């Protein structure tokens, strides 16, 4: 079986905030599966200077602000 992270393709094409957000989502899902159940909400909106505000809620909330020029094409 191929060993790779689900988002390894974005490593070269995305900025650090997006990478951190994807890593956080990955960790939440894995922790939830190990625990047996979980609930997670992910929302996004366009903020100041056309930046993307990404909020992940899973017990605690995590907010990431991703500049539009750091999004993968």
Backbone as CSV, one residue per row, in Angstrom:
resi,resn,N_x,N_y,N_z,CA_x,CA_y,CA_z,C_x,C_y,C_z
1,UNK,0.837,-1.183,0.000,0.000,0.000,0.000,0.884,1.250,0.000
2,UNK,0.479,2.268,-0.707,1.223,3.511,-0.822,1.137,4.301,0.473
3,UNK,2.286,4.678,1.024,2.340,5.472,2.252,2.564,6.934,1.905
4,UNK,1.530,7.745,2.058,1.669,9.181,1.844,0.534,9.885,2.558
5,UNK,0.746,11.130,2.884,-0.305,11.883,3.532,-1.326,12.315,2.492
6,UNK,-2.580,12.516,2.886,-3.618,12.856,1.914,-3.363,14.156,1.159
7,UNK,-2.609,15.076,1.756,-2.431,16.388,1.143,-0.994,16.631,0.703
8,UNK,-0.217,15.574,0.467,1.199,15.764,0.143,1.404,16.516,-1.163
9,UNK,0.440,16.485,-2.089,0.571,17.207,-3.355,0.552,18.720,-3.160
10,UNK,-0.039,19.208,-2.084,-0.129,20.651,-1.864,1.135,21.229,-1.247
11,UNK,2.091,20.389,-0.860,3.314,20.885,-0.221,4.064,21.895,-1.085
12,UNK,4.169,21.630,-2.378,4.920,22.525,-3.259,4.074,23.674,-3.792
13,UNK,2.762,23.567,-3.728,1.906,24.551,-4.386,1.124,25.433,-3.426
14,UNK,1.318,25.296,-2.129,0.527,26.090,-1.198,1.407,26.773,-0.163
15,UNK,0.826,27.788,0.484,1.537,28.523,1.510,1.454,27.840,2.861
16,UNK,2.159,28.385,3.842,2.229,27.750,5.162,0.895,27.705,5.913
17,UNK,0.037,28.702,5.755,-1.249,28.689,6.466,-2.146,27.570,5.961
18,UNK,-2.194,27.364,4.654,-2.997,26.281,4.101,-2.434,24.936,4.542
19,UNK,-1.142,24.792,4.519,-0.495,23.542,4.956,-0.854,23.241,6.406
20,UNK,-0.800,24.265,7.281,-1.143,24.077,8.692,-2.613,23.699,8.855
21,UNK,-3.488,24.335,8.083,-4.920,24.033,8.159,-5.186,22.587,7.740
22,UNK,-4.586,22.147,6.654,-4.779,20.777,6.190,-4.208,19.769,7.177
23,UNK,-3.070,20.088,7.771,-2.494,19.212,8.799,-3.423,19.117,10.015
24,UNK,-4.035,20.241,10.389,-4.965,20.264,11.521,-6.185,19.393,11.225
25,UNK,-6.743,19.508,10.026,-7.889,18.686,9.633,-7.511,17.207,9.674
26,UNK,-6.362,16.881,9.137,-5.866,15.505,9.133,-5.783,14.969,10.559
27,UNK,-5.235,15.752,11.468,-5.079,15.325,12.857,-6.432,15.135,13.546
28,UNK,-7.369,16.049,13.307,-8.707,15.941,13.904,-9.406,14.665,13.455
29,UNK,-9.337,14.370,12.163,-9.993,13.166,11.633,-9.346,11.911,12.208
30,UNK,-8.033,11.848,12.214,-7.357,10.668,12.755,-7.654,10.480,14.238
31,UNK,-7.594,11.554,15.023,-7.910,11.468,16.452,-9.354,11.014,16.667
32,UNK,-10.279,11.548,15.879,-11.681,11.171,15.998,-11.922,9.714,15.658
33,UNK,-11.260,9.226,14.619,-11.403,7.818,14.247,-10.834,6.898,15.320
34,UNK,-9.719,7.290,15.911,-9.137,6.490,16.997,-10.069,6.469,18.204
35,UNK,-10.683,7.610,18.482,-11.591,7.722,19.627,-12.894,6.960,19.377
36,UNK,-13.342,6.929,18.154,-14.545,6.187,17.818,-15.667,7.046,17.278
37,UNK,-15.663,8.319,17.615,-16.666,9.239,17.076,-16.171,10.663,17.258
38,UNK,-16.636,11.540,16.397,-16.266,12.949,16.506,-17.191,13.784,15.635
39,UNK,-17.180,15.073,15.884,-17.939,16.025,15.080,-16.980,17.176,14.756
40,UNK,-17.006,17.595,13.501,-16.125,18.664,13.058,-16.889,19.539,12.074
41,UNK,-16.710,20.847,12.191,-17.305,21.795,11.258,-16.192,22.635,10.654
42,UNK,-16.218,22.759,9.335,-15.232,23.582,8.636,-15.996,24.628,7.846
43,UNK,-15.634,25.895,8.046,-16.288,26.968,7.301,-15.234,27.919,6.752
44,UNK,-15.618,28.626,5.711,-14.688,29.537,5.063,-15.439,30.767,4.577
45,UNK,-14.722,31.859,4.495,-15.276,33.094,3.965,-14.151,33.955,3.427
46,UNK,-14.523,34.986,2.698,-13.527,35.918,2.156,-13.429,37.091,3.109
47,UNK,-12.222,37.339,3.586,-11.983,38.410,4.539,-11.307,39.603,3.897
48,UNK,-10.669,40.371,4.739,-9.970,41.581,4.323,-8.882,41.261,3.296
49,UNK,-8.739,42.123,2.299,-7.718,41.994,1.241,-7.836,40.678,0.475
50,UNK,-9.067,40.177,0.305,-9.340,38.975,-0.473,-8.709,37.710,0.114
51,UNK,-8.386,37.741,1.409,-7.834,36.559,2.072,-8.960,35.610,2.443
52,UNK,-8.642,34.331,2.497,-9.626,33.314,2.878,-9.502,33.040,4.371
53,UNK,-10.598,33.199,5.088,-10.644,32.869,6.511,-11.229,31.475,6.642
54,UNK,-10.449,30.544,7.160,-10.866,29.159,7.324,-10.958,28.871,8.815
55,UNK,-12.120,28.401,9.266,-12.333,28.082,10.676,-12.675,26.603,10.786
56,UNK,-11.945,25.914,11.655,-12.179,24.506,11.939,-12.635,24.410,13.388
57,UNK,-13.837,23.867,13.587,-14.378,23.703,14.934,-14.505,22.218,15.239
58,UNK,-13.790,21.781,16.261,-13.849,20.388,16.706,-13.474,20.389,18.186
59,UNK,-14.415,20.746,19.028,-14.103,20.939,20.441,-13.516,22.327,20.640
60,UNK,-12.348,22.549,20.098,-11.724,23.872,20.070,-11.847,24.423,18.654
61,UNK,-11.743,25.727,18.521,-11.771,26.356,17.203,-10.359,26.754,16.789
62,UNK,-10.082,26.578,15.520,-8.802,26.971,14.932,-9.105,27.839,13.729
63,UNK,-8.487,29.025,13.663,-8.718,29.924,12.532,-7.418,30.111,11.761
64,UNK,-7.540,30.035,10.447,-6.401,30.227,9.556,-6.781,31.285,8.535
65,UNK,-5.865,32.207,8.257,-6.079,33.235,7.244,-5.103,32.943,6.110
66,UNK,-5.657,32.645,4.950,-4.852,32.191,3.823,-4.898,33.235,2.713
67,UNK,-3.757,33.859,2.376,-3.734,34.811,1.270,-4.095,34.112,-0.047
68,UNK,-4.844,34.797,-0.882,-5.330,34.209,-2.137,-4.177,33.767,-3.037
69,UNK,-3.045,34.459,-3.003,-1.918,34.084,-3.855,-1.193,32.840,-3.356
70,UNK,-1.533,32.329,-2.163,-0.930,31.109,-1.642,-1.830,29.884,-1.854
71,UNK,-2.969,30.067,-2.511,-3.851,28.943,-2.803,-3.301,28.161,-3.988
72,UNK,-3.442,26.824,-3.970,-2.969,26.044,-5.128,-3.813,26.357,-6.361
73,UNK,-3.211,26.288,-7.491,-3.902,26.573,-8.760,-4.375,25.302,-9.398
